Amino acid sequence: MPADAFDTLCVRTGGAVVYQVMLLTGSRRLALEAVDAAFHRAWEHWPEVAVDPDLAGRVRARACE
């Protein structure tokens, strides 16, 4: 199921992505907001995102934008 795959992505990579974005921004609050928005966009475009071989990298890139 798409929702299960997305949930797995969030659980497995969310913390690391927040940490990486926090290093870039210097702010945990900004990192959390950016990563939340990036995961939200990933879910909105899940059929396209799901075939990317580097799902975490895609979310990380969006969060850094």
N, C-alpha and C positions, 0 to 999 in steps of 0.2 A: 504494500500500500504506500502511496506517496507520503501520506502524513507520518507513517512510521519511519520512512527513510529520512525525512526532514527532521523529525525528533531526534533520531540517532545522530545526525550531523550536528545539531545544536548541542546535545549532551557531550559528544566526543570532542568538539572543537571550540565551543563557545568560550570556555575559560581561557584557552591559549590565545584566541583571537583578541579577547578583551585585554589580556596582558600585553600583547604586541602593540595594539593601538594605544594603550595607556603609556607605553614607552615613547611613542611618537608624540602624543598630545601633552603628556605630563599631568593628565587629569583623569582620574578614574571615572568621574561623572561623564565627561565628554566621551571617553572610550565606551562606556556602557550605552550611551545614547547612539553613538555611531554604529556600534555592533548591532544593537537592536534594530536600527533602521536597515542595516545591511541584510540581516536575517529576514526582516519583513519583505524586502525587495526580492530576496531569493525565493521566498514562499510564493510571492505573487507571480513569479516567472519559473516556477518549479519544473515544468516539463523541459524547458530549455536548460535550466541550471543542472538538473539531475544527470544529464549526460556528460557534463564537464568532468574530465578525469581528476581535476584538483578542486573539489568542492570548497574546501576550507580556504584555499587560495583565492577563489572567486569571491567568497564572502569577505575575506580580509582586504582584498583590493577595493571592494565597494565601501567598506568601513573607512578606509584611508582616504577616500575621495572627499 
